[in-house]
């Protein structure tokens, strides 16, 4: 009888421990998802909202505008360890063919003038929305620059 009691107590404690770990991971992921600033978990937050993988980077710049509830980030990608063709395909980027239809002013520190836009065949974009949030991303596959803007819903 004491063996059964010991087994039941051990099993109950194991189940409670597993549930605690799962709940802790869920709460940790939720805190990353709700993060708005550029200080903590910036890349993870962007990946959770956009479903775009941010590969290894060399540098980045980020700005959160609280009055517009918008995060804008620019990443300089490490091209040495990146298969760009595969990256474009996996993240569902599309070649930008009509730059006049794209809103470049929504990106942080984008230094591309109108002439470059019309002649640049290295630009790819993707966009989407979830839970009334809107996001868009622009990739220069030759320069290795990725711009992402998220307009949060709340």
Backbone as CSV, one residue per row, in Angstrom:
resi,resn,N_x,N_y,N_z,CA_x,CA_y,CA_z,C_x,C_y,C_z
1,UNK,0.816,-1.199,0.000,0.000,0.000,0.000,0.860,1.264,0.000
2,UNK,1.967,1.252,0.756,2.825,2.433,0.780,3.553,2.618,-0.540
3,UNK,3.823,1.532,-1.269,4.448,1.660,-2.589,3.521,2.365,-3.569
4,UNK,2.253,2.037,-3.531,1.275,2.684,-4.414,1.146,4.156,-4.045
5,UNK,1.111,4.437,-2.755,1.004,5.819,-2.287,2.228,6.636,-2.724
6,UNK,3.408,6.066,-2.612,4.644,6.734,-3.020,4.649,6.978,-4.524
7,UNK,4.219,6.000,-5.276,4.163,6.142,-6.740,3.168,7.232,-7.132
8,UNK,1.994,7.259,-6.507,0.993,8.287,-6.807,1.496,9.685,-6.452
9,UNK,2.162,9.821,-5.332,2.716,11.129,-4.948,3.793,11.558,-5.948
10,UNK,4.681,10.635,-6.318,5.741,10.956,-7.285,5.140,11.322,-8.641
11,UNK,4.125,10.573,-9.058,3.466,10.857,-10.342,2.774,12.213,-10.305
12,UNK,2.095,12.520,-9.217,1.412,13.809,-9.065,2.421,14.959,-9.090
13,UNK,3.519,14.808,-8.368,4.544,15.854,-8.365,5.166,16.035,-9.747
14,UNK,5.377,14.938,-10.468,5.933,15.016,-11.816,4.987,15.751,-12.753
15,UNK,3.698,15.425,-12.685,2.698,16.099,-13.522,2.638,17.577,-13.185
16,UNK,2.626,17.919,-11.898,2.587,19.327,-11.483,3.836,20.086,-11.938
17,UNK,4.984,19.435,-11.837,6.221,20.061,-12.297,6.181,20.320,-13.804
18,UNK,5.722,19.333,-14.560,5.621,19.502,-16.024,4.646,20.611,-16.382
19,UNK,3.513,20.657,-15.687,2.539,21.719,-15.953,3.124,23.088,-15.610
20,UNK,3.901,23.162,-14.536,4.547,24.425,-14.166,5.543,24.884,-15.210
21,UNK,6.325,23.948,-15.756,7.295,24.290,-16.802,6.571,24.770,-18.048
22,UNK,5.522,24.076,-18.453,4.761,24.471,-19.642,4.131,25.840,-19.439
23,UNK,3.535,26.062,-18.283,2.919,27.362,-17.995,3.977,28.469,-17.975
24,UNK,5.135,28.187,-17.400,6.216,29.168,-17.367,6.701,29.532,-18.768
25,UNK,6.870,28.541,-19.630,7.288,28.805,-21.010,6.232,29.604,-21.762
26,UNK,4.978,29.273,-21.525,3.896,30.008,-22.191,3.879,31.467,-21.739
27,UNK,4.060,31.704,-20.458,4.080,33.076,-19.945,5.304,33.834,-20.472
28,UNK,6.447,33.163,-20.564,7.655,33.787,-21.089,7.460,34.178,-22.561
29,UNK,6.893,33.268,-23.349,6.623,33.558,-24.767,5.629,34.710,-24.890
30,UNK,4.615,34.740,-24.056,3.618,35.816,-24.085,4.278,37.153,-23.755
31,UNK,5.208,37.170,-22.806,5.873,38.435,-22.468,6.735,38.927,-23.629
32,UNK,7.363,38.014,-24.354,8.123,38.405,-25.543,7.176,38.938,-26.614
33,UNK,6.066,38.266,-26.812,5.086,38.681,-27.826,4.543,40.075,-27.523
34,UNK,4.321,40.384,-26.261,3.752,41.681,-25.874,4.784,42.797,-25.809
35,UNK,6.052,42.474,-25.945,7.125,43.466,-25.877,7.016,44.444,-27.047
36,UNK,7.202,45.715,-26.774,7.132,46.720,-27.839,8.467,47.444,-28.047
37,UNK,9.257,47.571,-27.014,10.480,48.346,-27.123,11.535,47.585,-27.917
38,UNK,12.623,48.257,-28.175,13.740,47.660,-28.920,14.819,47.130,-27.981
39,UNK,14.590,47.225,-26.684,15.628,46.891,-25.712,15.744,45.403,-25.408
40,UNK,14.628,44.722,-25.262,14.652,43.329,-24.820,13.821,42.476,-25.774
41,UNK,14.394,41.370,-26.208,13.706,40.384,-27.051,13.177,40.991,-28.352
42,UNK,13.889,41.945,-28.899,13.451,42.641,-30.108,13.285,41.686,-31.294
43,UNK,14.302,40.908,-31.586,14.241,40.007,-32.743,13.165,38.945,-32.532
44,UNK,13.093,38.393,-31.343,12.071,37.383,-31.067,10.670,37.962,-31.215
45,UNK,10.462,39.184,-30.750,9.170,39.842,-30.877,8.794,40.005,-32.348
46,UNK,9.734,40.450,-33.152,9.472,40.628,-34.586,9.158,39.289,-35.239
47,UNK,9.924,38.262,-34.906,9.684,36.939,-35.491,8.315,36.388,-35.094
48,UNK,7.898,36.601,-33.851,6.591,36.113,-33.421,5.448,36.823,-34.131
49,UNK,5.593,38.115,-34.380,4.502,38.869,-35.013,4.456,38.689,-36.529
50,UNK,5.599,38.495,-37.155,5.629,38.457,-38.623,5.816,37.058,-39.194
51,UNK,6.275,36.126,-38.386,6.626,34.774,-38.841,7.778,34.796,-39.846
52,UNK,8.565,35.868,-39.832,9.772,35.964,-40.654,10.962,35.605,-39.771
53,UNK,11.830,34.742,-40.268,13.039,34.384,-39.541,14.070,35.494,-39.736
54,UNK,14.589,36.015,-38.650,15.681,36.985,-38.733,16.964,36.172,-38.584
55,UNK,17.762,36.068,-39.654,18.983,35.252,-39.582,20.074,35.985,-38.789
56,UNK,21.269,35.430,-38.775,22.386,36.095,-38.094,22.561,37.494,-38.671
57,UNK,22.799,38.446,-37.772,22.938,39.838,-38.200,24.299,40.382,-37.784
58,UNK,24.712,41.434,-38.482,25.943,42.146,-38.128,25.615,43.338,-37.236
59,UNK,24.614,44.114,-37.647,24.172,45.281,-36.877,22.667,45.437,-37.071
60,UNK,22.079,46.275,-36.231,20.669,46.598,-36.406,20.389,47.970,-35.824
61,UNK,19.270,48.518,-36.241,18.769,49.771,-35.710,17.278,49.567,-35.500
62,UNK,16.756,50.134,-34.453,15.347,49.909,-34.125,14.774,51.159,-33.485
63,UNK,13.495,51.380,-33.740,12.811,52.535,-33.167,11.364,52.143,-32.898
64,UNK,10.900,52.395,-31.677,9.492,52.183,-31.354,8.852,53.546,-31.145
65,UNK,7.778,53.802,-31.869,7.050,55.067,-31.758,5.749,54.792,-31.013
66,UNK,5.746,55.138,-29.729,4.611,54.853,-28.870,3.323,55.517,-29.305
67,UNK,3.427,56.749,-29.801,2.217,57.468,-30.214,1.528,56.793,-31.397
68,UNK,2.289,56.075,-32.215,1.710,55.345,-33.357,1.678,53.841,-33.100
69,UNK,2.208,53.417,-31.944,2.272,52.004,-31.573,2.904,51.184,-32.699
70,UNK,4.049,51.674,-33.173,4.720,51.092,-34.332,6.190,50.846,-34.029
71,UNK,6.661,49.665,-34.396,8.082,49.338,-34.284,8.656,49.257,-35.689
72,UNK,9.791,49.934,-35.884,10.490,49.910,-37.165,11.920,49.461,-36.903
73,UNK,12.381,48.472,-37.681,13.732,47.955,-37.471,14.416,47.733,-38.816
74,UNK,15.749,47.878,-38.788,16.574,47.592,-39.968,17.707,46.698,-39.513
75,UNK,17.944,45.633,-40.266,18.988,44.672,-39.936,19.987,44.571,-41.074
76,UNK,21.267,44.538,-40.730,22.320,44.225,-41.695,22.634,42.751,-41.510
77,UNK,22.275,41.948,-42.502,22.383,40.500,-42.395,23.807,40.024,-42.630
78,UNK,24.181,38.952,-41.977,25.476,38.312,-42.182,25.345,37.404,-43.407
79,UNK,25.808,37.877,-44.543,25.650,37.139,-45.803,26.589,35.944,-45.919
80,UNK,27.596,35.865,-45.052,28.542,34.749,-45.111,27.889,33.413,-44.791
81,UNK,26.870,33.423,-43.953,26.238,32.182,-43.528,24.775,32.105,-43.946
82,UNK,24.421,32.769,-45.030,23.024,32.843,-45.428,22.851,32.436,-46.886
83,UNK,22.028,31.440,-47.109,21.633,31.051,-48.459,20.453,31.939,-48.832
84,UNK,20.717,33.025,-49.537,19.719,34.052,-49.795,18.536,33.519,-50.606
85,UNK,18.774,32.682,-51.575,17.671,32.141,-52.388,16.723,31.339,-51.504
86,UNK,17.270,30.497,-50.657,16.460,29.710,-49.738,15.744,30.615,-48.735
87,UNK,16.442,31.635,-48.241,15.851,32.561,-47.273,14.640,33.278,-47.878
88,UNK,14.773,33.745,-49.102,13.671,34.430,-49.785,12.477,33.494,-49.922
89,UNK,12.740,32.272,-50.316,11.663,31.295,-50.515,10.992,30.919,-49.191
90,UNK,11.783,30.606,-48.177,11.226,30.173,-46.890,10.386,31.247,-46.212
91,UNK,10.740,32.500,-46.411,10.032,33.596,-45.756,9.018,34.280,-46.660
92,UNK,8.765,33.683,-47.818,7.703,34.110,-48.737,7.866,35.551,-49.220
93,UNK,9.106,35.924,-49.522,9.352,37.233,-50.119,9.040,37.172,-51.609
94,UNK,8.573,38.284,-52.144,8.252,38.427,-53.564,9.079,39.568,-54.124
95,UNK,9.594,39.378,-55.347,10.382,40.449,-55.967,9.492,41.677,-56.165
96,UNK,10.023,42.821,-55.799,9.295,44.078,-55.945,9.430,44.542,-57.386
97,UNK,8.317,44.577,-58.107,8.353,44.969,-59.517,7.787,46.360,-59.748
98,UNK,6.927,46.840,-58.856,6.345,48.172,-58.991,6.596,48.952,-57.708
99,UNK,7.788,49.534,-57.576,8.132,50.221,-56.326,7.235,51.398,-56.001
100,UNK,6.554,51.957,-56.988,5.693,53.101,-56.700,4.472,52.699,-55.878
101,UNK,4.146,51.404,-55.831,2.997,50.941,-55.067,3.369,50.567,-53.634
102,UNK,4.631,50.675,-53.298,5.093,50.266,-51.976,5.360,51.500,-51.128
103,UNK,5.059,51.444,-49.854,5.198,52.602,-48.972,6.558,52.581,-48.276
104,UNK,7.549,53.167,-48.902,8.902,53.150,-48.365,9.064,54.042,-47.146
105,UNK,8.189,55.008,-46.979,8.300,55.901,-45.830,7.967,55.197,-44.519
106,UNK,7.459,53.985,-44.575,7.149,53.230,-43.359,8.353,52.464,-42.813
107,UNK,9.505,52.592,-43.454,10.682,51.846,-43.028,11.715,52.760,-42.393
108,UNK,12.434,52.217,-41.439,13.427,52.967,-40.681,14.715,53.134,-41.479
109,UNK,15.178,54.375,-41.569,16.476,54.689,-42.180,16.674,54.045,-43.547
110,UNK,15.669,54.124,-44.378,15.824,53.565,-45.711,16.434,54.643,-46.601
111,UNK,17.561,54.326,-47.191,18.297,55.285,-48.005,18.311,54.855,-49.464
112,UNK,17.134,54.768,-50.037,17.009,54.407,-51.444,16.216,55.519,-52.101
113,UNK,16.801,56.139,-53.124,16.079,57.213,-53.798,15.215,56.648,-54.928
114,UNK,14.395,57.488,-55.521,13.428,57.042,-56.529,14.100,56.393,-57.739
115,UNK,15.244,56.938,-58.194,15.932,56.351,-59.348,16.424,54.939,-59.039
116,UNK,16.975,54.769,-57.827,17.432,53.438,-57.430,16.271,52.461,-57.361
117,UNK,15.147,52.927,-56.864,13.977,52.054,-56.742,13.539,51.520,-58.094
118,UNK,13.510,52.386,-59.083,13.043,51.973,-60.404,14.019,51.029,-61.096
119,UNK,15.308,51.133,-60.763,16.294,50.277,-61.421,16.716,49.084,-60.569
120,UNK,16.341,49.090,-59.294,16.797,48.045,-58.374,15.980,46.770,-58.556
121,UNK,16.653,45.696,-58.911,15.996,44.398,-59.064,16.342,43.481,-57.903
122,UNK,16.903,44.063,-56.845,17.332,43.275,-55.688,16.367,43.387,-54.517
123,UNK,15.251,44.063,-54.714,14.324,44.289,-53.612,13.203,43.250,-53.614
124,UNK,12.949,42.712,-52.430,11.873,41.743,-52.224,11.031,42.225,-51.052
125,UNK,9.760,41.886,-51.053,8.893,42.316,-49.968,7.953,41.194,-49.548
126,UNK,7.432,41.347,-48.371,6.366,40.498,-47.864,5.594,41.317,-46.843
127,UNK,4.371,40.946,-46.612,3.545,41.681,-45.664,2.436,40.775,-45.160
128,UNK,1.778,41.230,-44.139,0.671,40.458,-43.608,0.014,41.164,-42.446
129,UNK,-0.959,40.482,-41.891,-1.645,41.012,-40.725,-2.148,39.843,-39.888
130,UNK,-2.266,40.093,-38.609,-2.823,39.119,-37.685,-3.368,39.877,-36.494
131,UNK,-4.512,39.453,-36.033,-5.136,40.127,-34.887,-5.187,41.636,-35.102
132,UNK,-5.502,42.044,-36.282,-5.637,43.454,-36.676,-4.317,44.207,-36.682
133,UNK,-3.188,43.504,-36.550,-1.881,44.142,-36.671,-1.439,44.046,-38.123
134,UNK,-0.723,45.045,-38.547,-0.187,45.042,-39.898,1.325,45.072,-39.829
135,UNK,1.949,44.341,-40.719,3.396,44.357,-40.787,3.822,44.239,-42.241
136,UNK,4.999,44.740,-42.503,5.587,44.598,-43.830,7.099,44.550,-43.701
137,UNK,7.711,43.870,-44.655,9.163,43.714,-44.636,9.702,43.924,-46.040
138,UNK,10.875,44.491,-46.102,11.560,44.748,-47.365,12.971,44.199,-47.249
139,UNK,13.413,43.499,-48.269,14.726,42.863,-48.270,15.504,43.303,-49.499
140,UNK,16.726,43.779,-49.282,17.667,44.013,-50.372,18.624,42.827,-50.320
141,UNK,18.447,41.882,-51.243,19.199,40.630,-51.137,20.669,40.783,-51.492
142,UNK,21.058,41.817,-52.210,22.467,42.014,-52.552,23.187,42.751,-51.420
143,UNK,22.586,43.822,-50.927,23.200,44.588,-49.838,23.047,43.879,-48.490
144,UNK,22.131,42.911,-48.422,21.930,42.186,-47.170,21.250,43.017,-46.104
145,UNK,20.278,43.826,-46.515,19.548,44.663,-45.565,18.096,44.204,-45.516
146,UNK,17.567,44.176,-44.306,16.185,43.783,-44.078,15.519,44.852,-43.223
147,UNK,14.419,45.389,-43.716,13.624,46.361,-42.976,12.309,45.700,-42.589
148,UNK,11.886,45.914,-41.349,10.616,45.371,-40.877,9.890,46.454,-40.101
149,UNK,8.598,46.596,-40.382,7.755,47.534,-39.654,6.515,46.796,-39.185
150,UNK,6.209,46.953,-37.898,5.016,46.350,-37.317,4.158,47.473,-36.738
151,UNK,2.919,47.525,-37.180,1.949,48.452,-36.618,1.054,47.629,-35.694
152,UNK,1.312,47.722,-34.392,0.605,46.913,-33.400,-0.844,47.380,-33.257
153,UNK,-1.716,46.433,-32.952,-3.141,46.738,-32.833,-3.474,47.434,-31.524
154,UNK,-2.823,47.029,-30.441,-3.155,47.634,-29.149,-1.899,47.880,-28.331
